[in-house]
Amino acid sequence: MINLVMIAPAKPIISLIDKSFKQDYSKHFQLTIRIALDGFSFVIYSPEKQRFVGIEHYRFHPLSDKIQLAGMLDEIMMKQAWIVYPYQQVKVLVDNLKAVVVPNPLFDEKEKGNYLAFAQAFQDNSRIITDPLKTADATMIYYLSNVLVAKIKDFWANATIRHLSSAFIESTLVGNKNIQQEPVVFVHVRNQAFDMLVLTDQKLKFFNTFRFNTKEDFIYFLLFAMEQQHLNPEKTPIQFSGAIEAGSEIYTICERYIRNIQFEKRNKSFDYSYMLETLPWHQHSLLFNTSQCEL
């Protein structure tokens, strides 16, 4: 048997932390974490000052399973002990591609396994998790690895674990409350997948996750979903966040077919350290916006 040894990145590709963050006083701060097979992100927030004071982001070659992911967490925690210090609150957003959203009027807790069976095969050594989406009046259902849950709780006993898409839905609804009237498409790009959400009259009209391999796949699924929702790409604005940037292949092909493309802007409900001025904002906005919604 070949023993594959994982090596965590020696340094984060982004490390922007204000000097106001004192590790010895970590209990005065909140930590939001993104855990995915291709990387981790950590955002530090001061609830007392309503101010974000730091972010660290690690990227690595996508791992094959949750056991490797738990091992990679171990390696990074050994190098960055401050991440596992006690915090006032810890939110962990798990980034996986298989989940089901069920409107609450149709949701029955006893049937959650059957709902999930429509989307994916049974997963061994996993539990079924349900995230309440209060603003959307819906429930997110997904599998979560027992190994990963145990590792998260070892590091952060008070952690609240939620699906990344749950944070995307709830933070988008809260952030556009009393603002948006006409239909708007929100797209959060991940590693070879994207979440698409349509709001009309401040209500969730559509949500789905699409996998893609090429830029042609991306634009096909996006335009097809818009067509099914009777949205005109010449008129309906699209707001991008996540792993996309101006000039990329995905962005360039979207420009051909969609007239109004925007990147998500900084949330004005919070204050931010000057250290975060250089941050490519829309790429990490979901982690920051999670602080404004109940999850």
C-alpha positions as CSV (number, residue, x, y, z in Angstrom):
1,M,0.0,0.0,0.0
2,I,1.3,3.5,-0.9
3,N,1.0,6.0,1.9
4,L,0.2,9.4,0.5
5,V,1.4,12.2,2.7
6,M,-0.4,15.5,2.4
7,I,1.5,18.7,2.7
8,A,-0.4,21.8,3.7
9,P,0.7,25.0,2.0
10,A,3.5,26.6,3.9
11,K,1.9,30.0,3.7
12,P,-1.6,31.3,3.0
13,I,-2.0,33.0,-0.4
14,I,-3.8,35.8,1.4
15,S,-3.0,36.9,5.0
16,L,-4.4,40.3,6.0
17,I,-4.8,40.7,9.7
18,D,-5.1,44.0,11.6
19,K,-2.9,44.6,14.6
20,S,-6.1,45.2,16.7
21,F,-6.6,41.4,16.6
22,K,-5.0,40.1,19.8
23,Q,-4.7,36.4,19.9
24,D,-4.8,36.4,23.7
25,Y,-8.2,38.1,23.5
26,S,-9.7,35.9,20.8
27,K,-12.9,35.4,22.9
28,H,-13.8,39.0,22.0
29,F,-13.9,38.0,18.3
30,Q,-15.9,35.8,15.9
31,L,-14.4,33.4,13.4
32,T,-16.1,32.4,10.1
33,I,-14.5,29.5,8.2
34,R,-14.9,28.1,4.8
35,I,-13.9,24.4,4.4
36,A,-13.7,23.0,0.9
37,L,-11.7,20.2,-0.9
38,D,-9.6,22.9,-2.6
39,G,-8.9,25.3,0.3
40,F,-9.7,27.0,3.6
41,S,-10.6,30.6,4.5
42,F,-10.7,32.2,7.9
43,V,-12.4,35.6,8.5
44,I,-12.1,37.5,11.9
45,Y,-14.8,39.8,13.1
46,S,-15.2,42.1,16.1
47,P,-18.9,42.2,17.1
48,E,-18.2,45.0,19.6
49,K,-16.9,47.3,16.9
50,Q,-18.9,45.7,14.0
51,R,-15.6,45.6,12.2
52,F,-13.8,42.9,10.2
53,V,-10.1,42.8,11.2
54,G,-8.6,40.0,9.1
55,I,-8.7,37.2,6.6
56,E,-6.4,34.2,5.8
57,H,-7.0,32.1,2.7
58,Y,-5.3,28.8,1.7
59,R,-5.6,27.1,-1.6
60,F,-4.3,23.7,-2.6
61,H,-4.9,21.0,-5.2
62,P,-8.4,19.5,-4.7
63,L,-8.4,16.6,-2.3
64,S,-10.3,13.4,-3.0
65,D,-12.3,12.8,0.2
66,K,-13.2,14.2,3.6
67,I,-10.6,12.1,5.4
68,Q,-7.9,13.9,3.5
69,L,-9.6,17.2,4.2
70,A,-9.6,16.5,8.0
71,G,-5.9,15.6,7.7
72,M,-5.2,18.9,5.9
73,L,-7.0,20.8,8.6
74,D,-4.6,19.1,11.2
75,E,-1.6,20.2,9.2
76,I,-2.6,23.9,8.9
77,M,-3.7,24.1,12.6
78,M,-0.3,23.0,13.7
79,K,1.2,25.9,11.8
80,Q,-1.4,28.5,12.7
81,A,-2.3,27.9,16.3
82,W,-4.3,31.2,16.6
83,I,-7.0,29.7,14.4
84,V,-8.0,27.2,17.1
85,Y,-8.0,29.7,20.0
86,P,-11.3,30.1,21.8
87,Y,-13.7,32.5,20.0
88,Q,-16.9,34.1,21.0
89,Q,-18.6,32.4,18.1
90,V,-17.4,30.1,15.3
91,K,-19.3,29.6,12.0
92,V,-18.1,26.8,9.7
93,L,-19.3,26.8,6.1
94,V,-18.9,23.5,4.4
95,D,-18.5,23.7,0.7
96,N,-19.8,20.6,-1.1
97,L,-21.8,20.3,-4.2
98,K,-24.6,18.0,-3.2
99,A,-27.6,19.5,-1.4
100,V,-31.3,19.9,-1.7
101,V,-33.5,22.9,-0.9
102,V,-37.1,22.2,0.1
103,P,-39.7,24.9,0.7
104,N,-40.9,24.7,4.3
105,P,-44.6,24.1,3.4
106,L,-43.5,20.9,1.7
107,F,-40.8,19.9,4.2
108,D,-41.3,16.9,6.6
109,E,-38.3,16.2,8.9
110,K,-39.1,12.4,8.8
111,E,-38.7,12.5,5.0
112,K,-35.3,14.2,4.8
113,G,-33.6,11.0,3.7
114,N,-36.0,10.6,0.8
115,Y,-35.6,14.2,-0.3
116,L,-31.8,13.8,-0.4
117,A,-32.1,10.4,-2.2
118,F,-33.4,12.3,-5.3
119,A,-30.1,14.3,-5.6
120,Q,-27.4,11.8,-4.6
121,A,-26.5,8.3,-3.5
122,F,-26.3,7.3,0.1
123,Q,-23.0,8.3,1.8
124,D,-21.4,5.9,4.3
125,N,-20.1,7.3,7.6
126,S,-22.1,10.5,7.1
127,R,-25.1,12.2,8.7
128,I,-28.0,14.0,7.2
129,I,-28.0,17.7,8.1
130,T,-30.8,20.2,7.8
131,D,-30.1,24.0,7.8
132,P,-33.1,26.2,8.5
133,L,-33.3,29.0,6.0
134,K,-35.5,31.4,7.9
135,T,-35.5,34.3,5.5
136,A,-36.1,32.0,2.5
137,D,-38.8,29.9,4.4
138,A,-37.0,26.8,3.2
139,T,-34.7,24.0,4.5
140,M,-31.3,22.9,3.1
141,I,-30.6,19.2,3.3
142,Y,-27.2,17.5,2.8
143,Y,-24.8,14.9,3.9
144,L,-21.9,15.8,6.2
145,S,-19.0,13.5,6.9
146,N,-18.8,12.2,10.4
147,V,-15.0,12.4,10.2
148,L,-15.2,16.1,9.2
149,V,-17.7,16.9,11.9
150,A,-15.6,15.2,14.6
151,K,-12.5,17.2,13.4
152,I,-14.4,20.5,13.4
153,K,-15.7,19.9,16.9
154,D,-12.2,18.9,18.2
155,F,-10.9,22.3,17.1
156,W,-14.0,24.5,17.8
157,A,-16.4,22.9,20.3
158,N,-18.8,25.8,20.0
159,A,-18.8,25.7,16.1
160,T,-22.1,26.1,14.2
161,I,-21.8,24.1,10.9
162,R,-23.7,25.1,7.9
163,H,-23.7,24.5,4.1
164,L,-22.0,27.2,2.0
165,S,-25.1,27.5,-0.1
166,S,-27.2,28.1,3.0
167,A,-25.1,31.1,3.7
168,F,-25.3,32.3,0.1
169,I,-29.1,32.1,0.1
170,E,-29.7,33.8,3.5
171,S,-27.1,36.5,3.2
172,T,-28.3,37.4,-0.3
173,L,-31.9,37.7,0.9
174,V,-31.0,39.7,3.9
175,G,-28.6,42.0,2.0
176,N,-31.3,42.8,-0.6
177,K,-34.2,43.3,1.8
178,N,-36.1,46.5,1.0
179,I,-33.8,47.2,-1.9
180,Q,-34.4,45.0,-4.9
181,Q,-37.7,44.8,-6.8
182,E,-37.0,43.8,-10.4
183,P,-35.6,40.3,-11.0
184,V,-31.8,40.0,-10.3
185,V,-29.6,36.9,-10.8
186,F,-26.9,36.2,-8.2
187,V,-24.2,33.8,-9.1
188,H,-21.6,32.5,-6.7
189,V,-18.7,30.7,-8.5
190,R,-16.9,27.8,-6.9
191,N,-14.4,25.2,-8.1
192,Q,-16.1,23.8,-11.3
193,A,-19.5,24.6,-10.0
194,F,-21.7,27.7,-9.4
195,D,-24.8,28.5,-7.3
196,M,-27.5,30.5,-9.1
197,L,-30.1,32.4,-7.2
198,V,-32.9,34.6,-8.6
199,L,-34.7,37.2,-6.5
200,T,-37.9,38.9,-7.5
201,D,-39.7,41.4,-5.3
202,Q,-37.2,40.5,-2.5
203,K,-38.2,36.9,-2.6
204,L,-36.4,33.7,-3.5
205,K,-37.8,32.6,-6.9
206,F,-35.1,30.1,-8.0
207,F,-32.0,28.3,-6.6
208,N,-29.8,25.6,-8.0
209,T,-26.2,24.4,-8.2
210,F,-24.6,23.6,-11.6
211,R,-21.4,21.7,-12.2
212,F,-19.3,22.7,-15.2
213,N,-16.0,21.7,-16.8
214,T,-15.6,24.4,-19.5
215,K,-16.6,28.0,-20.0
216,E,-19.1,26.8,-22.6
217,D,-20.8,24.6,-19.9
218,F,-20.9,27.6,-17.7
219,I,-22.7,29.9,-20.1
220,Y,-25.0,27.1,-21.3
221,F,-26.3,26.3,-17.8
222,L,-26.6,30.0,-16.9
223,L,-28.6,31.0,-20.0
224,F,-30.7,27.9,-19.9
225,A,-31.7,28.6,-16.3
226,M,-32.5,32.2,-17.2
227,E,-34.6,31.1,-20.1
228,Q,-36.6,28.7,-17.8
229,Q,-37.2,31.6,-15.5
230,H,-38.3,33.9,-18.4
231,L,-35.4,36.3,-17.8
232,N,-33.9,38.3,-20.6
233,P,-30.1,38.4,-20.6
234,E,-30.3,41.8,-22.4
235,K,-32.2,43.3,-19.4
236,T,-31.7,41.2,-16.3
237,P,-28.6,42.1,-14.3
238,I,-26.3,39.4,-13.0
239,Q,-24.2,39.9,-9.9
240,F,-21.1,37.7,-9.6
241,S,-19.2,36.6,-6.5
242,G,-16.7,33.9,-5.7
243,A,-14.0,32.4,-7.9
244,I,-14.3,34.7,-11.0
245,E,-12.5,37.8,-12.1
246,A,-12.6,40.3,-14.9
247,G,-10.8,39.0,-18.0
248,S,-11.2,35.3,-17.0
249,E,-12.6,32.9,-19.6
250,I,-15.9,32.6,-17.8
251,Y,-16.3,36.4,-17.4
252,T,-15.3,37.0,-21.1
253,I,-17.9,34.5,-22.4
254,C,-20.6,35.9,-20.2
255,E,-19.9,39.4,-21.6
256,R,-20.8,38.1,-25.0
257,Y,-24.3,37.1,-24.0
258,I,-25.2,39.2,-21.0
259,R,-25.5,43.0,-21.1
260,N,-25.4,43.9,-17.4
261,I,-22.7,42.1,-15.4
262,Q,-21.7,43.3,-11.9
263,F,-19.3,42.1,-9.2
264,E,-20.6,42.1,-5.6
265,K,-19.6,45.2,-3.7
266,R,-18.5,45.6,-0.1
267,N,-21.3,45.4,2.4
268,K,-21.9,48.9,3.9
269,S,-23.5,47.4,7.0
270,F,-20.0,46.8,8.5
271,D,-16.7,48.5,9.1
272,Y,-13.4,47.1,7.7
273,S,-9.8,47.3,8.7
274,Y,-7.6,49.3,6.3
275,M,-5.7,46.0,5.9
276,L,-8.6,44.7,3.8
277,E,-8.4,47.5,1.2
278,T,-6.4,45.3,-1.2
279,L,-8.7,42.3,-1.0
280,P,-10.4,41.2,-4.2
281,W,-13.7,41.8,-2.5
282,H,-16.3,39.8,-4.4
283,Q,-14.1,36.6,-4.3
284,H,-14.5,36.4,-0.5
285,S,-17.7,38.5,0.1
286,L,-19.8,35.4,1.2
287,L,-17.7,34.9,4.3
288,F,-18.1,38.5,5.3
289,N,-21.8,38.6,4.5
290,T,-22.6,35.6,6.6
291,S,-22.3,37.8,9.7
292,Q,-25.5,39.6,8.8
293,C,-27.8,36.6,8.7
294,E,-29.0,34.0,11.2
295,L,-27.5,30.6,10.5
